[in-house]
Amino acid sequence: MDRTTPRNARRLLIGAVVVVLAAIAALLWPERPHAPEAAGAASFDAVPPNEPPPAAATPSDTPPAVGQSAQARMLALRRDAAAGIPAAMRDLADVMQRCGFGKLHGPLFEKHVDEMAAQMKPDQVHLLRAAAARRQALCETIPGTFDEQVQQQRQLLQDAAGKGDLLARLRQRTRAFTQQAKAGLPDDADALIDEALMSSDPRALFELASLHNTSPELLAKAGMRTTSSDGAALVLVACERGLDCSASSEFGDDLCITSAMCTEDLDTVVLNAAAAEGRTEEVQARMQWMRTMLDEVDRAR
């Protein structure tokens, strides 16, 4: 895996509205995923209530508590997803995508981390290895091949969206990278965007930032003014409204693992990227417009 330098990463992030998940998924998502064979497919419905945590070798540089905590979290998430709980189905789908459908753990991932560490400042290497350990401990608990996980992730997201989960419905759209995928979505974009704005959930605002990156015409159709800086502004407003954008968050781990940015908060990265592109004033103006709009929504709720 090639290392992206912090400077180049900042330019990439401002162009892609700093949607790290979408960037990872776009790189890893197969154009024509093969359907897993029935005999070999790993099923999340087959997690019995009393099954112990999945057996997985904890990497030597992973503190036992990290691996045990990740296993316990994933076991609970898989159980709840198997029980048909929409939030669990949506969150499990998100973890699978964050894990690159099985690619962000194991020898190749460890080699990638070693190569990045060799090019970083020595006093920041421990941050990279800590982020990688957290991600690997989480990802190695998910069974299935790449193709199997791709199919399972899509099904989980579809099922959660079918049960009305707002974030799952938004993520179906932000993860639709092809015209064929977009064509299969329901014709409810206007209502969905209104619901996201009315929800008071900062995660929904972040998904709207992702939507601005993949389908900006939908935001315009729904009555939101759009500029090239709206995606960055939406991310920043989401951080202001409670989204965990810290360097220790999952977004922080994403940035650290993929771009060697291990000390900066997500909102700092976005602001620095805006400054590098000469868009600081425009981003701030769009943020103020969005704050005013959301304040009006809050008063009307």
VENKAGI-V77800 format. One record per backbone hydrogen bond with DSSP energy under -1.0 kcal/mol. CO is the residue of the C=O (numbers start at 0). NH is the residue of the N-H. If there is no record, write none. Layout:
<<CO;NH> <CO;NH>>
This chain:
<<4;8> <5;9> <6;10> <7;11> <8;12> <9;13> <10;14> <11;15> <12;17> <15;18> <17;19> <18;22> <19;23> <20;24> <21;25> <22;26> <23;27> <24;28> <36;39> <36;40> <47;50> <58;61> <62;65> <62;66> <63;67> <64;68> <65;69> <66;70> <67;71> <68;72> <69;73> <70;74> <71;75> <72;76> <73;77> <74;78> <75;79> <76;80> <77;81> <78;82> <79;84> <80;83> <84;88> <85;89> <86;90> <87;91> <88;92> <89;93> <90;94> <91;95> <92;96> <93;97> <94;98> <95;100> <96;99> <98;103> <105;109> <106;110> <107;111> <108;112> <109;113> <110;114> <111;115> <112;116> <113;117> <115;118> <116;119> <120;123> <123;127> <124;128> <125;129> <126;130> <127;131> <128;132> <129;133> <130;134> <131;135> <132;136> <133;137> <134;138> <135;139> <138;141> <144;148> <145;149> <146;150> <147;151> <148;152> <149;153> <150;154> <151;155> <152;156> <153;157> <154;158> <155;159> <156;160> <157;161> <158;162> <159;164> <160;163> <164;168> <165;169> <166;170> <167;171> <169;173> <170;174> <172;175> <174;176> <177;181> <178;182> <181;184> <185;187> <187;191> <188;192> <189;193> <190;194> <191;195> <192;196> <193;197> <200;203> <200;204> <201;205> <202;206> <203;207> <204;208> <205;209> <206;210> <207;211> <208;212> <209;213> <210;214> <214;217> <215;219> <216;220> <217;221> <218;223> <219;222> <226;229> <228;232> <229;233> <230;234> <231;235> <232;236> <233;237> <234;238> <235;239> <236;240> <237;242> <238;241> <242;244> <244;265> <245;248> <248;252> <249;253> <250;254> <251;255> <252;256> <253;257> <254;258> <254;260> <255;259> <264;268> <265;269> <266;270> <267;271> <268;272> <269;273> <270;274> <271;275> <272;276> <273;278> <274;277> <278;282> <279;283> <280;284> <281;285> <282;286> <283;287> <284;288> <285;289> <286;290> <287;291> <288;292> <289;293> <290;294> <291;295> <292;296> <293;297> <294;298> <295;299> <296;300>>
